[in-house]
Amino acid sequence: MPLRTWIVRTLLGAMILCTALVAVGLTAPAEGPFTIAVQPVFMRLDAAAIAESRAHALALEVNVTFGTLHFHFTWSAIPLTPATTKPAGTLL
């Protein structure tokens, strides 16, 4: 089997696997061993969020739970806090 065919089949298999995992995770019950929760957030401006630089507007929160592991990701269209509090000269 040529290398190109093997690479294409491997990529297609990986895409099918990722699609299946996302579909199962999104439809799983909240107390299940593998869940994916996607929640839209219109605006988060509470004092704790501002103090911890988590304030945002028009965001999506994604929570992935796999057994005892928990991953949290937030994407915001309009971040309301700076990306960093370090001076520009120290970001090298």
N, C-alpha and C positions, 0 to 999 in steps of 0.2 A: 504494500500500500504506500503510495507516495506521501511525502511529508506534508504537502499542502492539504491533502485529503484528511490526514490524521489531525492536523491543526484545526481545520474547519469542523470536523466532527467533535473534537474536544470542546471548542468554543460553543457550539450549539448545545452540547450536553450540559455545559456549565450554565448557559442561559436558561435552559429548561429547569435545571435544579434550582437556580435562584428564583425563578418565577414560581415554582412549586412551594418553596419555603416561604416566600412572601404571602402567597395565597393561603397557606395553612396557618401562618402566624397571624394574619389579619382576621381570620374567621374563627380562631380558637377562643375558648372561654377565658376570661380574665385570670382564673386560678389554674389554668393549664400549665404544663411544663415548658411550653414554647409559645410566646405571644408577642405580637407586634401591635402597639397602639399608636395611632396617629391622631393628634388633637390639634385643631386650629385654635390659635390664640389671637384675639383681636388686639388686645392691649394689656401689657403687664407693667403697671407703674407703682406697685406697692413700695413702701419704704425699704423693706428688706431687699427687694430686687434691685432697687437703685443703689443701695449701699454695696451690694455684691456685684455690681455691673452686669446684671441680668435683665435689665429693663429692655423691652422691645415692643414693637407693634407689627401687626400683620405677620404673624409667625406660625410655624408648624413645629409642634413638639412630637418627637418620635421616641417611644420607649420600647425597647426590645428586652424581653426576659427569656432567658434560656436556663432552665433549672434554677440555680441560686445566683447566676450572673445577671446583672441588670445594667443595660446600657441606655444612656439618655442623650439625645441629640436635639438641639433647637436651631432652626434656621429662621432668620428674620429678614423680611424685606426691608424693614426700616429699623436698624439698630438705633436705640436711643442713648447708648453710652459709647464712648470711644473704644476702639478695638484694643487699645493698650493704654496704660497710664505711665509708661516709661518715656523719657525724653527721646526725641528722634535720633540723637547721636548714639544711644546705647543699643539700638536695634540691629546692629551689624552682627 
